[in-house]
Amino acid sequence: MAERTARSRRPASIRARATGGAALVVLVALVIGAVAFVGVLRTSLTDGVRTAAEQTLDGLSSRVEADGAPAVEAEDDDVLAQLQDADGRVLARADDSPARPLDTAEESRSRHDGERWLLVADDVDLPDGSEGTLVVGAPLEDADAAVRTVTVLLVVAVPVVVALMSLVTWFVVGRALRPVDRMRREVDAVEGTNLHARVDEPGSGDEVDRLATTMNRMLGRLEASQQAQRQFVSDASHELRSPLATIRQHAEVARAHPEVTGTADLADVVLDEGARLQELVESLLLLTRVDERGRDRDRAVDLDDLVFTEASRPRSVRGTDGAAVRSDGRAAVRVDVSDVTPARVRGDDRLLGRVVRNLVDNAVRHAERTVVVGLGTADGSAVLTVDDDGHGVPEADRSRVFERFVRLDEGRARDAGGSGLGLAIVDAVVRGHGGGVVVSAAPGGGARFTVRLPLLHD
């Protein structure tokens, strides 16, 4: 019973709705046209009968004015003819005319011998000086027969035409929707394990062909997203496994050989690897938030304030002499912010601050002595540049540095490099704010990262 109810509630197919709609429209149009045609035909035929009756009336009036009543009595049987006096009494009539007085109203109708007649009347002057009214009737039988015949033909023809049109519409719509139904079956067969499958494109250039092209592009995006997700999970698992393996290895050594690895050494390893794990997890969570929720466009952000805050952080944290001290023992790095000018954008200040922080930290990690941070405006965009005087990024690798978990050869050492997510976060956040980031060669010989963000217009 429930299945039967569900079927009754199921909407009709597009094919059925299109056929039903077309049939209804054509039926209404044909009925209106048929009624109008019958009305016009009846009027036209009636006008013809009236014209014939008026012509007969004109000829008979002339004869009556000349010959008197005998002219009426001599009229043939094809018409009705009566001559009436001023009081409506019949003075003379044709042989086939009724004895009762005929109606003298304009274009009146009368039934005689089972037929309908159209009557016309006119005043005449009789030879004896009196006045009378001459009434002439013409038969409507032929006109009525023609109207009945046409009506019967239309009553038969309209349903036949509607039926034929419905069949043609059903066939044409079915053929038009056949590729759509085929694509539906093909897409329905696509699962997570075969996202590489594509629907056949008819190549006709019509709406169905464009729909197939759009579906294939959608499947391509889903496949790329799935591959990226699998790669991301694989890389994240690998990155998380490394510090866990290090902690476990040192813990096992400390338990088996306490004289080799003491509690203090084990604590240092656990703290270092724990900090690395924490940074990695926070970066992964940040990427997830950027990917899923996008950016907050509701706040105006002074990008120069973020630059000054984040660019000064390495100096305040790692050194007191205006230089950033690196953990690998290399020479301190000076961060130059003298080329920073005001620029205001719209977005999330926390995410944009993370962009500046990651770029500065990356530059400090790879610089020899100096990192130069610049901020300006050009062509309606805020332009942030971060230069270092290190070895730079090879041109072949410049498109890869923004991929997740990518470390170039120079930065593969754990002490020198991070988790491989810093620049990926930069790229995701900047693209989420409607901008772009590229890497090129810096004037000092190292790498230059250039970020462009749309300016906030008041």
C-alpha positions in Angstrom: 0.0 0.0 0.0 2.8 2.4 0.9 4.6 1.5 -2.4 1.4 2.2 -4.3 1.0 5.6 -2.5 4.6 6.5 -3.3 4.1 5.7 -6.9 1.0 7.8 -7.1 2.9 10.7 -5.6 5.8 10.3 -8.0 5.9 13.2 -10.5 5.4 12.5 -14.1 8.4 12.4 -16.4 9.6 15.3 -18.4 8.5 13.4 -21.5 5.0 13.0 -20.2 4.7 16.6 -18.9 6.0 18.0 -22.2 3.6 15.9 -24.2 0.7 16.7 -22.0 1.5 20.4 -22.0 1.9 20.5 -25.8 -1.4 18.5 -26.3 -3.3 20.8 -23.9 -2.0 24.0 -25.7 -2.7 22.6 -29.1 -6.2 21.4 -28.0 -7.1 24.7 -26.6 -5.8 26.5 -29.7 -7.6 24.2 -32.1 -10.9 24.4 -30.2 -10.7 28.2 -30.1 -9.8 28.2 -33.8 -12.5 25.8 -34.7 -15.2 27.8 -32.8 -14.0 31.0 -34.4 -13.9 29.4 -37.9 -17.5 28.0 -37.5 -18.7 31.4 -36.4 -17.0 33.2 -39.3 -18.3 30.6 -41.7 -21.9 30.9 -40.4 -21.7 34.7 -40.6 -20.3 34.6 -44.1 -22.9 32.1 -45.4 -25.7 34.1 -43.6 -24.5 37.3 -45.3 -24.6 35.5 -48.6 -28.2 34.4 -48.0 -29.2 37.9 -46.9 -27.6 39.4 -50.0 -29.6 37.0 -52.2 -32.8 37.8 -50.3 -32.2 41.6 -50.6 -31.6 41.2 -54.3 -34.9 39.3 -54.7 -36.7 41.9 -52.6 -35.4 44.7 -54.8 -36.6 43.0 -58.0 -40.0 42.1 -56.6 -40.5 45.5 -55.1 -40.2 47.0 -58.6 -42.7 44.6 -60.0 -45.1 45.1 -57.2 -45.0 48.9 -57.6 -45.7 48.4 -61.3 -48.1 45.5 -61.3 -49.5 45.3 -57.8 -50.3 42.2 -55.8 -50.3 39.7 -58.8 -46.5 40.1 -59.0 -46.2 38.6 -55.5 -48.5 35.7 -56.4 -46.5 34.9 -59.5 -43.2 34.5 -57.5 -41.6 31.0 -57.7 -41.3 28.5 -54.9 -37.6 29.1 -54.0 -38.5 32.0 -51.8 -41.1 33.2 -49.4 -43.0 36.3 -50.5 -45.9 38.2 -48.8 -47.5 41.6 -49.4 -49.0 43.1 -46.2 -51.1 46.2 -45.8 -50.4 48.8 -43.2 -52.3 46.8 -40.5 -50.3 43.6 -41.2 -52.9 41.8 -43.1 -51.7 39.6 -45.9 -52.8 41.0 -49.3 -51.0 38.5 -51.5 -48.5 35.7 -51.1 -46.5 33.3 -53.2 -47.8 29.7 -53.5 -45.3 28.2 -51.1 -45.6 31.0 -48.5 -47.6 30.6 -45.3 -50.9 32.2 -44.8 -50.0 33.8 -41.5 -48.3 37.1 -41.6 -44.5 36.9 -41.7 -42.4 39.0 -39.3 -41.3 42.3 -40.8 -38.4 43.0 -38.4 -35.0 43.4 -39.9 -33.3 40.1 -40.6 -35.7 38.0 -38.6 -35.9 34.3 -38.8 -38.9 32.1 -39.6 -39.5 28.4 -39.7 -41.7 27.0 -42.5 -42.1 23.4 -43.7 -39.3 22.3 -41.3 -36.8 24.8 -42.7 -35.3 28.0 -41.5 -35.8 31.1 -43.5 -34.1 34.6 -43.4 -36.6 37.4 -43.8 -36.1 40.9 -45.2 -38.8 43.5 -45.6 -39.3 46.8 -47.4 -42.1 49.4 -47.8 -43.6 49.6 -51.3 -46.1 52.0 -53.0 -49.0 50.1 -54.6 -50.5 51.2 -58.0 -53.8 52.2 -56.3 -51.9 54.8 -54.2 -51.8 52.8 -50.9 -48.7 51.6 -49.1 -47.8 48.1 -48.2 -44.9 46.0 -46.8 -43.2 43.5 -48.9 -41.6 40.5 -47.1 -39.2 38.1 -48.8 -37.6 35.1 -47.2 -34.5 33.1 -48.4 -33.8 29.5 -47.2 -31.0 28.9 -44.7 -30.9 25.2 -45.3 -27.7 25.2 -47.5 -25.9 27.4 -45.0 -27.0 25.4 -42.0 -26.0 22.2 -43.8 -22.5 23.6 -44.6 -22.0 24.7 -41.0 -23.1 21.3 -39.7 -20.8 19.5 -42.1 -17.8 21.7 -41.1 -18.6 21.3 -37.4 -18.7 17.5 -37.7 -15.4 17.5 -39.6 -13.8 19.8 -37.0 -15.1 17.6 -34.1 -13.4 14.6 -35.7 -10.3 16.4 -37.0 -9.4 18.3 -33.7 -8.9 15.1 -31.6 -7.1 13.4 -34.5 -4.7 16.3 -34.9 -4.1 16.5 -31.1 -3.5 12.8 -31.0 -1.0 12.9 -33.9 0.7 15.9 -32.4 1.0 14.1 -29.0 2.5 11.1 -30.7 5.0 13.3 -32.5 5.8 15.2 -29.4 6.2 12.0 -27.4 8.6 10.6 -30.0 10.6 13.8 -30.5 11.0 14.5 -26.7 11.9 10.9 -26.2 14.6 11.0 -28.7 15.8 14.3 -27.3 15.9 13.0 -23.8 17.4 9.6 -24.7 21.0 10.9 -24.3 20.1 12.5 -21.0 18.7 9.2 -19.7 21.9 7.4 -20.9 24.0 10.0 -19.1 21.9 9.5 -16.0 22.6 5.8 -16.1 26.3 6.4 -16.7 26.6 8.9 -13.9 24.6 6.7 -11.6 27.2 3.9 -12.1 30.0 6.2 -11.0 31.2 5.4 -7.5 34.1 6.4 -5.4 36.3 3.7 -6.9 35.7 4.7 -10.6 35.7 8.5 -10.6 37.9 8.3 -13.7 34.8 7.2 -15.7 33.3 9.8 -18.0 30.0 10.1 -19.9 29.9 10.0 -23.7 29.6 13.4 -25.3 27.3 13.4 -28.3 29.3 16.1 -30.0 26.2 17.7 -31.4 26.9 21.1 -29.8 23.4 21.4 -28.4 22.3 21.7 -24.7 22.7 17.9 -24.2 26.2 18.0 -25.5 27.0 20.9 -23.2 25.4 19.1 -20.3 27.7 16.1 -21.0 30.7 18.3 -21.1 29.7 20.0 -17.8 29.2 16.6 -16.2 32.6 15.4 -17.3 34.2 18.5 -15.9 32.4 17.9 -12.6 33.6 14.3 -12.6 37.1 15.5 -13.3 37.0 17.9 -10.4 35.7 15.2 -8.1 38.4 12.9 -9.2 41.1 15.5 -8.7 39.6 16.3 -5.3 39.6 12.6 -4.3 43.2 12.2 -5.5 44.2 15.3 -3.5 42.4 14.1 -0.4 44.1 10.7 -0.7 47.5 12.3 -1.2 46.8 14.6 1.7 45.9 11.8 4.0 48.9 9.8 2.9 51.3 12.7 3.4 49.7 13.7 6.7 50.0 10.1 8.0 53.6 10.0 7.0 54.4 13.3 8.6 52.6 12.4 11.8 54.3 9.0 11.9 57.8 10.4 11.9 57.7 12.3 15.2 55.8 9.5 16.9 58.4 7.0 15.7 61.2 9.2 17.1 59.5 9.5 20.5 58.9 5.7 20.6 62.4 5.0 19.6 64.0 7.2 22.2 61.6 5.8 24.8 62.5 2.2 24.0 66.2 3.1 24.1 65.8 4.9 27.5 64.0 1.9 29.0 66.5 -0.6 27.6 69.6 1.4 28.2 69.0 4.0 30.9 72.7 4.6 31.1 72.8 5.8 27.5 69.6 7.9 27.3 68.6 9.6 30.5 65.4 11.2 31.6 66.5 14.7 30.6 67.5 13.6 27.1 64.2 11.7 26.6 62.2 14.8 27.9 64.0 17.0 25.4 63.2 14.6 22.5 59.5 14.3 23.6 59.2 18.1 23.9 60.8 18.8 20.6 58.8 16.2 18.7 55.6 17.1 20.6 56.1 20.7 19.5 56.5 19.5 16.0 53.4 17.4 16.2 51.4 20.3 17.7 52.6 22.6 14.8 51.7 20.0 12.3 48.2 19.4 13.7 47.5 23.1 14.0 48.6 23.6 10.3 46.3 20.7 9.2 43.4 22.2 11.1 44.0 25.6 9.6 44.1 24.2 6.1 40.8 22.3 6.8 39.2 25.5 8.0 40.4 27.5 5.0 39.3 24.7 2.6 35.8 24.2 4.1 34.7 27.6 5.3 36.7 30.0 3.1 37.5 33.4 4.5 35.8 36.0 6.6 35.1 39.1 4.3 33.5 41.2 7.0 36.5 42.9 8.5 38.8 45.6 7.1 42.4 44.6 7.7 45.4 47.0 7.8 47.9 44.8 6.1 50.8 47.0 7.1 50.1 46.5 10.8 50.2 42.8 10.3 53.4 43.0 8.4 55.1 45.1 11.2 53.8 42.7 13.9 54.7 39.5 12.2 58.0 40.8 10.7 59.2 41.9 14.2 58.3 38.6 15.8 61.5 36.8 14.8 63.6 39.6 16.3 61.7 39.8 19.6 61.6 36.0 20.0 65.0 34.9 18.7 67.2 37.8 19.4 67.6 41.2 21.1 69.9 42.9 18.6 67.5 43.4 15.8 68.3 40.0 14.2 66.6 36.6 14.1 68.7 33.8 15.6 68.2 30.5 13.9 68.0 27.1 15.7 70.6 25.5 13.4 73.4 27.7 14.6 73.8 29.7 11.4 74.4 33.4 11.4 71.6 35.7 12.6 69.3 37.2 10.0 68.2 40.9 9.9 64.6 41.6 8.8 64.2 44.9 7.0 60.7 46.5 6.9 61.7 49.9 5.7 59.8 49.5 2.5 56.4 48.9 4.0 53.7 51.5 3.2 50.0 51.5 4.3 47.6 49.1 2.5 44.1 48.0 3.6 42.3 44.9 2.4 39.2 43.0 3.5 39.4 39.6 5.0 40.4 37.6 8.1 43.2 39.3 10.1 44.2 36.0 11.7 44.6 34.2 8.5 46.4 37.1 6.8 48.7 37.3 9.7 49.5 33.7 9.3 50.4 34.4 5.7 52.9 37.1 6.7 54.3 34.9 9.5 54.8 31.9 7.3 56.5 33.9 4.5 58.8 35.7 7.0 59.7 32.4 8.8 60.4 30.7 5.5 62.6 33.6 4.4 64.5 33.6 7.7 65.0 29.9 7.4 66.7 30.1 4.0 68.4 33.5 4.1 72.1 34.1 4.6 72.0 37.5 6.4 69.0 39.6 5.3 65.2 39.4 4.7 63.5 42.3 3.1 59.8 42.8 3.5 58.0 45.3 1.3 54.3 46.4 1.0 52.8 48.8 -1.5 49.8 49.2 -3.9 49.6 48.7 -7.6 46.7 48.3 -10.0 44.0 48.1 -7.3 45.9 45.5 -5.3 48.0 45.4 -2.2 51.4 43.9 -3.1 53.4 42.2 -0.4 57.0 41.0 -1.2 59.3 39.0 1.0 62.9 38.6 -0.2 65.8 36.6 1.1 69.4 36.4 0.1 69.6 32.6 0.1 70.0 30.2 -2.7 66.5 30.9 -4.1 64.0 28.5 -5.6 64.9 26.8 -8.9 62.5 27.8 -11.7 61.4 24.1 -12.2 60.3 23.9 -8.6 58.5 27.3 -8.3 55.1 25.8 -8.9 55.7 22.9 -6.5 56.6 24.9 -3.4 53.0 25.7 -2.7 51.9 22.1 -2.7 51.3 20.4 0.7 54.2 18.5 2.3 56.6 19.6 -0.4 60.2 20.3 0.8 62.9 21.1 -1.7 66.3 19.5 -1.3 67.7 22.4 0.7 64.9 22.3 3.2 64.5 18.5 3.7 66.5 18.4 7.0 64.1 18.4 9.9 66.0 21.2 11.7 66.0 23.4 8.6 62.6 22.8 7.2 59.1 22.8 8.7 56.2 20.5 8.1 55.9 21.3 4.4 52.6 23.1 5.0 53.6 26.7 5.5 53.6 27.8 1.9 50.6 25.6 1.2 48.7 27.6 3.9 49.9 30.8 2.3 48.6 29.8 -1.1 45.2 28.6 0.3 44.6 31.7 2.4 45.6 34.1 -0.4 43.5 32.4 -3.0 40.6 32.3 -0.5 40.9 36.1 -0.3 40.7 36.5 -4.1 44.5 37.1 -4.5 47.5 35.2 -5.7 51.0 34.3 -4.7 54.0 33.6 -6.9 57.7 33.0 -6.3 60.5 34.5 -8.4 64.1 35.5 -8.1 64.9 38.3 -5.6 67.2 41.2 -6.5 69.6 39.9 -3.9 69.9 36.6 -5.5 67.5 34.6 -3.3 63.8 34.0 -3.5 61.1 36.6 -3.7 57.5 35.7 -2.7 55.0 38.2 -4.1 51.4 38.3 -2.7 48.7 40.3 -4.4 45.4 41.0 -2.6 42.5 43.2 -3.7 42.5 46.6 -2.0 39.6 47.6 0.2 37.8 50.5 -1.5 35.9 52.8 0.8 
